Amino acid sequence: MEPVELTADGLLLRAWQPEDVPAVLEACQDSLIQRWTNIPVPYRAEHAQVLIERLTPQGWQTGVSALFGVFDHQDGMLLGSHGLTRIDQATGVAELGTWVAPWARSRRVAERATRAVARWALDVLHLRLLVWRAEVGNHASRLVAERVGFAFDGPARDLIPHRDGHLSDGWRGTLRPGEIARTPPAWVAPGGTGTRRAKLFGGHQPRIVTGGPGDAPGPAGAPILRPLVAADVEPMVTACADPESIRWTNLRVPFTVADAQAVVRTFAPARWARGEGAVFAVAGPSGEYAGRIDLHLNPEDPLIGSIGFLVAPAARGRGYATAAVQAICTWGFETLGLARIEWRAHLGNAASRRVAQKAGFVEEGIQRGGCAQRGERRDAWVAALLAA
Protein backbone atom coordinates (compact mmCIF):
# COMPACT_ATOMS: atom_id res chain seq x y z
CA MET A 1 0.00 0.00 0.00
CA GLU A 2 1.41 3.38 -1.03
CA PRO A 3 1.34 6.25 1.49
CA VAL A 4 -1.34 8.84 0.83
CA GLU A 5 -1.99 12.41 1.92
CA LEU A 6 -5.36 13.49 3.26
CA THR A 7 -6.53 17.10 3.46
CA ALA A 8 -9.68 18.00 5.32
CA ASP A 9 -11.03 20.83 7.43
CA GLY A 10 -7.75 22.74 7.68
CA LEU A 11 -5.61 19.66 8.32
CA LEU A 12 -2.95 17.85 6.35
CA LEU A 13 -2.41 14.19 7.20
CA ARG A 14 0.66 12.55 5.72
CA ALA A 15 3.07 9.73 6.47
CA TRP A 16 5.76 10.60 8.97
CA GLN A 17 9.06 11.94 7.60
CA PRO A 18 12.56 12.06 9.23
CA GLU A 19 12.31 15.83 9.75
CA ASP A 20 9.33 15.24 12.09
CA VAL A 21 11.47 13.61 14.81
CA PRO A 22 12.09 16.76 16.93
CA ALA A 23 8.42 17.76 17.02
CA VAL A 24 7.26 14.21 17.85
CA LEU A 25 9.88 14.01 20.61
CA GLU A 26 8.64 17.28 22.10
CA ALA A 27 4.96 16.32 21.93
CA CYS A 28 5.52 12.92 23.53
CA GLN A 29 6.95 14.46 26.70
CA ASP A 30 3.35 15.38 27.53
CA SER A 31 1.96 13.67 30.62
CA LEU A 32 -1.48 13.01 29.10
CA ILE A 33 -0.04 11.33 26.00
CA GLN A 34 2.12 9.19 28.26
CA ARG A 35 -0.83 8.42 30.54
CA TRP A 36 -3.31 7.30 27.89
CA THR A 37 -1.09 5.71 25.21
CA ASN A 38 1.53 2.97 25.18
CA ILE A 39 4.45 5.09 24.00
CA PRO A 40 7.73 4.33 25.83
CA VAL A 41 8.39 6.32 29.02
CA PRO A 42 10.74 8.09 29.21
CA TYR A 43 10.30 8.99 25.55
CA ARG A 44 13.59 9.60 23.76
CA ALA A 45 14.69 10.63 20.26
CA GLU A 46 15.40 7.03 19.29
CA HIS A 47 11.76 6.13 19.97
CA ALA A 48 10.57 8.83 17.58
CA GLN A 49 13.11 7.62 15.02
CA VAL A 50 11.81 4.03 15.25
CA LEU A 51 8.24 5.25 14.72
CA ILE A 52 9.12 7.44 11.76
CA GLU A 53 11.94 5.58 10.04
CA ARG A 54 10.90 1.96 10.60
CA LEU A 55 7.35 1.37 11.84
CA THR A 56 5.63 3.87 9.55
CA PRO A 57 7.21 2.75 6.22
CA GLN A 58 6.94 -0.94 7.15
CA GLY A 59 3.27 -0.54 7.99
CA TRP A 60 2.47 1.13 4.68
CA GLN A 61 4.52 -1.37 2.65
CA THR A 62 2.94 -4.44 4.24
CA GLY A 63 -0.55 -2.97 4.60
CA VAL A 64 -0.78 -3.79 8.31
CA SER A 65 -0.97 -0.16 9.43
CA ALA A 66 -1.29 3.36 8.04
CA LEU A 67 0.22 6.00 10.33
CA PHE A 68 -0.13 9.73 9.73
CA GLY A 69 1.27 12.86 11.23
CA VAL A 70 -1.43 15.52 11.57
CA PHE A 71 -0.34 19.02 10.58
CA ASP A 72 -1.86 22.46 10.17
CA HIS A 73 -2.51 22.79 6.45
CA GLN A 74 -1.36 26.40 6.32
CA ASP A 75 1.71 26.68 8.54
CA GLY A 76 2.75 23.01 8.69
CA MET A 77 2.85 22.86 12.50
CA LEU A 78 2.57 19.39 14.02
CA LEU A 79 -0.79 19.00 15.71
CA GLY A 80 -0.91 15.30 16.48
CA SER A 81 -0.81 11.71 15.32
CA HIS A 82 -3.54 9.60 13.76
CA GLY A 83 -4.03 6.53 11.66
CA LEU A 84 -4.92 2.90 11.40
CA THR A 85 -2.70 1.22 13.96
CA ARG A 86 -3.78 -2.27 12.96
CA ILE A 87 -5.36 -3.41 9.68
CA ASP A 88 -6.73 -6.89 9.11
CA GLN A 89 -7.19 -7.10 5.35
CA ALA A 90 -8.83 -10.53 5.54
CA THR A 91 -11.71 -9.39 7.75
CA GLY A 92 -11.84 -5.75 6.66
CA VAL A 93 -11.41 -4.52 10.24
CA ALA A 94 -8.99 -1.83 11.37
CA GLU A 95 -8.28 -0.06 14.66
CA LEU A 96 -7.69 3.67 14.97
CA GLY A 97 -5.28 5.42 17.31
CA THR A 98 -4.55 9.08 17.92
CA TRP A 99 -2.91 11.63 20.18
CA VAL A 100 -2.95 15.43 20.08
CA ALA A 101 0.06 17.60 20.88
CA PRO A 102 -0.45 19.67 24.05
CA TRP A 103 -0.16 22.96 22.14
CA ALA A 104 -2.95 21.92 19.75
CA ARG A 105 -5.67 20.95 22.23
CA SER A 106 -9.12 22.56 22.41
CA ARG A 107 -9.12 22.91 18.61
CA ARG A 108 -11.01 19.66 17.89
CA VAL A 109 -7.97 18.34 16.02
CA ALA A 110 -8.62 14.68 16.88
CA GLU A 111 -12.26 14.95 15.81
CA ARG A 112 -11.39 16.51 12.44
CA ALA A 113 -8.58 14.03 11.81
CA THR A 114 -10.78 11.06 12.76
CA ARG A 115 -13.41 12.02 10.20
CA ALA A 116 -10.74 12.29 7.51
CA VAL A 117 -9.15 8.91 8.33
CA ALA A 118 -12.53 7.21 8.72
CA ARG A 119 -13.75 8.44 5.31
CA TRP A 120 -10.56 7.24 3.64
CA ALA A 121 -10.63 3.87 5.41
CA LEU A 122 -14.30 3.14 4.73
CA ASP A 123 -14.80 4.78 1.33
CA VAL A 124 -11.41 4.21 -0.34
CA LEU A 125 -9.99 1.12 1.36
CA HIS A 126 -13.54 -0.31 1.62
CA LEU A 127 -13.02 -1.61 5.14
CA ARG A 128 -16.19 -2.85 6.77
CA LEU A 129 -15.52 -1.89 10.39
CA LEU A 130 -13.38 0.57 12.32
CA VAL A 131 -12.64 -0.01 16.01
CA TRP A 132 -11.81 2.59 18.65
CA ARG A 133 -10.57 1.53 22.08
CA ALA A 134 -10.09 3.79 25.08
CA GLU A 135 -9.19 3.02 28.65
CA VAL A 136 -12.02 3.56 31.11
CA GLY A 137 -11.51 7.07 32.42
CA ASN A 138 -10.20 8.50 29.13
CA HIS A 139 -13.37 10.48 28.52
CA ALA A 140 -11.68 12.90 26.11
CA SER A 141 -10.84 10.05 23.72
CA ARG A 142 -14.29 8.53 23.93
CA LEU A 143 -15.87 11.95 23.35
CA VAL A 144 -13.94 12.36 20.08
CA ALA A 145 -15.11 9.00 18.80
CA GLU A 146 -18.74 9.60 19.80
CA ARG A 147 -18.71 12.93 17.96
CA VAL A 148 -17.67 11.14 14.77
CA GLY A 149 -20.36 8.48 15.12
CA PHE A 150 -18.73 5.53 16.90
CA ALA A 151 -21.13 3.41 18.95
CA PHE A 152 -19.72 2.12 22.24
CA ASP A 153 -20.25 -1.07 24.20
CA GLY A 154 -20.28 -1.17 27.97
CA PRO A 155 -16.91 -1.32 29.71
CA ALA A 156 -15.01 -4.51 28.85
CA ARG A 157 -12.73 -6.13 31.40
CA ASP A 158 -8.98 -6.15 30.72
CA LEU A 159 -9.37 -4.65 27.24
CA ILE A 160 -6.41 -2.25 27.29
CA PRO A 161 -2.81 -3.54 27.62
CA HIS A 162 -0.22 -1.29 29.27
CA ARG A 163 3.49 -0.90 28.72
CA ASP A 164 4.20 -2.72 31.99
CA GLY A 165 2.08 -5.71 30.99
CA HIS A 166 -1.02 -5.16 33.14
CA LEU A 167 -4.50 -4.82 31.66
CA SER A 168 -7.17 -2.19 32.30
CA ASP A 169 -10.89 -2.11 31.61
CA GLY A 170 -11.79 -0.24 28.45
CA TRP A 171 -14.51 1.03 26.15
CA ARG A 172 -14.80 -0.36 22.61
CA GLY A 173 -16.45 1.70 19.89
CA THR A 174 -17.25 0.63 16.32
CA LEU A 175 -18.03 2.50 13.11
CA ARG A 176 -19.42 1.04 9.88
CA PRO A 177 -19.78 2.52 6.37
CA GLY A 178 -22.48 5.17 6.27
CA GLU A 179 -22.27 5.95 10.00
CA ILE A 180 -19.81 8.88 10.00
CA ALA A 181 -21.49 11.89 11.62
CA ARG A 182 -20.83 15.09 9.68
CA THR A 183 -21.57 17.10 12.82
CA PRO A 184 -21.54 15.86 16.42
CA PRO A 185 -24.81 14.55 17.86
CA ALA A 186 -26.41 17.14 20.17
CA TRP A 187 -25.53 15.15 23.30
CA VAL A 188 -21.78 15.37 22.62
CA ALA A 189 -21.68 18.62 20.64
CA PRO A 190 -19.72 21.52 22.18
CA GLY A 191 -21.74 22.66 25.17
CA GLY A 192 -23.86 19.50 25.17
CA THR A 193 -24.60 17.56 28.34
CA GLY A 194 -22.42 14.63 27.29
CA THR A 195 -19.51 16.97 26.59
CA ARG A 196 -19.85 18.64 29.99
CA ARG A 197 -19.94 15.24 31.68
CA ALA A 198 -16.89 14.02 29.76
CA LYS A 199 -14.89 17.00 31.00
CA LEU A 200 -16.16 16.50 34.55
CA PHE A 201 -15.59 12.74 34.82
CA GLY A 202 -12.27 13.07 33.04
CA GLY A 203 -10.97 15.10 35.99
CA HIS A 204 -10.87 14.68 39.73
CA GLN A 205 -14.01 14.16 41.77
CA PRO A 206 -14.94 17.46 43.43
CA ARG A 207 -15.81 18.45 46.98
CA ILE A 208 -19.33 19.78 47.41
CA VAL A 209 -20.21 22.35 50.04
CA THR A 210 -23.64 21.91 51.66
CA GLY A 211 -25.92 24.62 52.93
CA GLY A 212 -24.40 27.52 50.96
CA PRO A 213 -25.12 28.97 47.50
CA GLY A 214 -22.74 27.80 44.78
CA ASP A 215 -19.22 27.35 46.14
CA ALA A 216 -19.83 29.63 49.12
CA PRO A 217 -19.09 28.15 52.57
CA GLY A 218 -22.11 26.66 54.25
CA PRO A 219 -23.27 27.58 57.73
CA ALA A 220 -21.11 26.63 60.69
CA GLY A 221 -21.40 22.93 61.37
CA ALA A 222 -22.68 22.07 57.87
CA PRO A 223 -21.23 18.87 56.37
CA ILE A 224 -19.26 18.66 53.16
CA LEU A 225 -19.30 15.97 50.49
CA ARG A 226 -15.86 14.72 49.49
CA PRO A 227 -14.29 11.66 47.84
CA LEU A 228 -13.77 8.65 50.07
CA VAL A 229 -10.27 8.20 51.52
CA ALA A 230 -8.43 5.39 53.32
CA ALA A 231 -9.14 6.95 56.72
CA ASP A 232 -12.87 6.34 56.13
CA VAL A 233 -12.53 2.55 56.22
CA GLU A 234 -12.76 2.00 59.98
CA PRO A 235 -15.63 4.47 60.63
CA MET A 236 -17.45 3.03 57.61
CA VAL A 237 -17.24 -0.46 59.07
CA THR A 238 -18.56 0.85 62.40
CA ALA A 239 -21.45 2.69 60.72
CA CYS A 240 -22.40 -0.37 58.67
CA ALA A 241 -22.50 -2.60 61.78
CA ASP A 242 -25.31 -0.48 63.25
CA PRO A 243 -28.61 -2.44 63.50
CA GLU A 244 -30.56 0.35 61.76
CA SER A 245 -28.05 0.41 58.91
CA ILE A 246 -28.41 -3.33 58.49
CA ARG A 247 -32.20 -3.17 58.74
CA TRP A 248 -32.75 -0.59 56.00
CA THR A 249 -29.94 -1.20 53.49
CA ASN A 250 -28.64 -3.97 51.26
CA LEU A 251 -25.20 -4.01 52.90
CA ARG A 252 -23.29 -7.25 53.20
CA VAL A 253 -23.60 -8.70 56.72
CA PRO A 254 -21.14 -8.66 58.31
CA PHE A 255 -19.61 -5.66 56.53
CA THR A 256 -15.88 -6.15 56.95
CA VAL A 257 -12.75 -4.05 56.65
CA ALA A 258 -12.13 -5.73 53.29
CA ASP A 259 -15.60 -4.68 52.12
CA ALA A 260 -14.97 -1.07 53.12
CA GLN A 261 -11.56 -1.08 51.46
CA ALA A 262 -13.15 -2.36 48.25
CA VAL A 263 -15.63 0.53 48.31
CA VAL A 264 -12.88 3.11 48.85
CA ARG A 265 -10.24 1.67 46.52
CA THR A 266 -12.28 0.08 43.74
CA PHE A 267 -16.03 0.67 43.66
CA ALA A 268 -16.11 4.44 44.17
CA PRO A 269 -13.17 5.29 41.85
CA ALA A 270 -14.53 2.95 39.16
CA ARG A 271 -17.97 4.54 39.24
CA TRP A 272 -16.41 7.97 38.75
CA ALA A 273 -13.98 6.81 36.04
CA ARG A 274 -16.78 5.18 34.07
CA GLY A 275 -18.95 8.29 34.33
CA GLU A 276 -21.71 6.27 35.98
CA GLY A 277 -22.15 8.58 38.96
CA ALA A 278 -20.38 9.48 42.17
CA VAL A 279 -19.86 8.13 45.67
CA PHE A 280 -19.19 10.78 48.33
CA ALA A 281 -18.31 10.66 51.98
CA VAL A 282 -20.56 12.87 54.08
CA ALA A 283 -18.00 14.58 56.30
CA GLY A 284 -18.39 16.72 59.39
CA PRO A 285 -16.94 20.24 59.64
CA SER A 286 -13.52 18.84 60.57
CA GLY A 287 -13.54 16.40 57.66
CA GLU A 288 -14.37 13.31 59.74
CA TYR A 289 -16.46 10.54 58.15
CA ALA A 290 -20.13 10.91 59.05
CA GLY A 291 -21.74 8.80 56.35
CA ARG A 292 -21.99 8.18 52.62
CA ILE A 293 -24.19 9.35 49.77
CA ASP A 294 -24.30 7.98 46.21
CA LEU A 295 -25.69 9.44 43.01
CA HIS A 296 -26.11 6.82 40.28
CA LEU A 297 -26.90 7.64 36.65
CA ASN A 298 -29.49 5.51 34.88
CA PRO A 299 -27.71 3.63 32.05
CA GLU A 300 -30.90 3.55 29.95
CA ASP A 301 -31.88 7.20 30.44
CA PRO A 302 -28.89 9.46 31.14
CA LEU A 303 -31.11 12.31 32.35
CA ILE A 304 -32.32 10.27 35.33
CA GLY A 305 -30.33 9.70 38.50
CA SER A 306 -31.01 7.95 41.80
CA ILE A 307 -29.65 8.54 45.29
CA GLY A 308 -28.88 6.43 48.32
CA PHE A 309 -27.45 7.55 51.65
CA LEU A 310 -26.42 6.35 55.08
CA VAL A 311 -25.49 8.45 58.11
CA ALA A 312 -23.31 7.03 60.87
CA PRO A 313 -25.15 6.63 64.21
CA ALA A 314 -22.99 9.21 65.99
CA ALA A 315 -23.81 11.85 63.37
CA ARG A 316 -27.57 11.36 63.25
CA GLY A 317 -29.97 14.09 64.33
CA ARG A 318 -27.77 16.94 63.02
CA GLY A 319 -29.44 17.44 59.65
CA TYR A 320 -26.49 15.95 57.78
CA ALA A 321 -28.61 13.68 55.59
CA THR A 322 -30.96 16.45 54.44
CA ALA A 323 -28.07 18.82 53.72
CA ALA A 324 -26.23 16.10 51.79
CA VAL A 325 -29.29 15.17 49.72
CA GLN A 326 -30.05 18.79 48.86
CA ALA A 327 -26.43 19.44 47.88
CA ILE A 328 -25.97 16.35 45.72
CA CYS A 329 -29.29 16.94 43.95
CA THR A 330 -28.36 20.56 43.19
CA TRP A 331 -25.02 19.31 41.83
CA GLY A 332 -26.78 16.64 39.78
CA PHE A 333 -29.16 19.12 38.18
CA GLU A 334 -26.73 21.99 37.63
CA THR A 335 -23.53 20.11 36.77
CA LEU A 336 -24.70 16.79 35.31
CA GLY A 337 -27.76 18.21 33.59
CA LEU A 338 -30.17 15.70 35.15
CA ALA A 339 -33.91 16.15 34.68
CA ARG A 340 -35.08 13.79 37.44
CA ILE A 341 -33.55 12.27 40.58
CA GLU A 342 -35.26 9.31 42.24
CA TRP A 343 -35.31 8.14 45.85
CA ARG A 344 -36.37 4.71 47.06
CA ALA A 345 -36.52 3.33 50.58
CA HIS A 346 -37.80 0.15 52.12
CA LEU A 347 -41.41 0.53 53.22
CA GLY A 348 -41.25 1.56 56.87
CA ASN A 349 -37.95 3.49 56.73
CA ALA A 350 -39.51 6.63 58.17
CA ALA A 351 -36.18 8.37 58.83
CA SER A 352 -35.14 8.20 55.18
CA ARG A 353 -38.62 9.26 54.15
CA ARG A 354 -38.43 12.40 56.32
CA VAL A 355 -35.10 13.33 54.73
CA ALA A 356 -36.54 12.99 51.22
CA GLN A 357 -39.58 15.07 52.16
CA LYS A 358 -37.42 17.83 53.67
CA ALA A 359 -35.29 17.87 50.51
CA GLY A 360 -38.39 18.46 48.39
CA PHE A 361 -38.99 15.00 46.92
CA VAL A 362 -42.58 14.29 45.88
CA GLU A 363 -43.85 10.81 46.67
CA GLU A 364 -45.21 8.83 43.76
CA GLY A 365 -46.41 5.70 45.54
CA ILE A 366 -45.35 2.27 46.68
CA GLN A 367 -43.39 0.08 44.30
CA ARG A 368 -44.04 -3.59 44.97
CA GLY A 369 -40.78 -5.50 45.20
CA GLY A 370 -38.93 -2.28 44.36
CA CYS A 371 -35.86 -2.87 46.54
CA ALA A 372 -33.51 -5.82 46.87
CA GLN A 373 -32.17 -6.80 50.26
CA ARG A 374 -29.76 -9.72 50.61
CA GLY A 375 -31.52 -11.96 48.12
CA GLU A 376 -35.10 -10.87 48.85
CA ARG A 377 -37.39 -8.28 47.26
CA ARG A 378 -39.08 -5.69 49.47
CA ASP A 379 -41.73 -3.10 48.79
CA ALA A 380 -40.43 0.45 48.53
CA TRP A 381 -41.59 4.02 48.82
CA VAL A 382 -40.73 5.91 45.64
CA ALA A 383 -40.32 9.68 45.28
CA ALA A 384 -38.68 12.01 42.81
CA LEU A 385 -37.28 15.50 42.53
CA LEU A 386 -37.35 17.29 39.17
CA ALA A 387 -34.96 19.91 37.89
CA ALA A 388 -37.96 22.22 37.43
Secondary structure, DSSP 8 states (H G I E B T S, - for coil): -----EEETTEEEEE--GGGHHHHHHHTT-HHHHHHS---SS--HHHHHHIIIIIHHHHHHHTS-EEEEEEETTT--EEEEEEEEEEETTTTEEEE--EE-GGGTTS-HHHHHHHHHHHIIIIIS--SEEEEEEETT-HHHHHHHHHHT-EE-S-EEEEEE-TTS-EEEEEEEEE-TT---SS--GGGSTTSHHHHHHHHHTS----EESSSSTTS--STT--EEE---GGGHHHHHHHHTSHHHHHHS---SS--HHHHHHIIIIIHHHHHHHTSEEEEEEE-TTS-EEEEEEEEE-SS-TTEEEEEEEE-GGGTTSSHHHHHHHHHHHHHHHTS--SEEEEEEETT-HHHHHHHHHTT-EEEEEEEEEEEETTEEEEEEEEEEE--
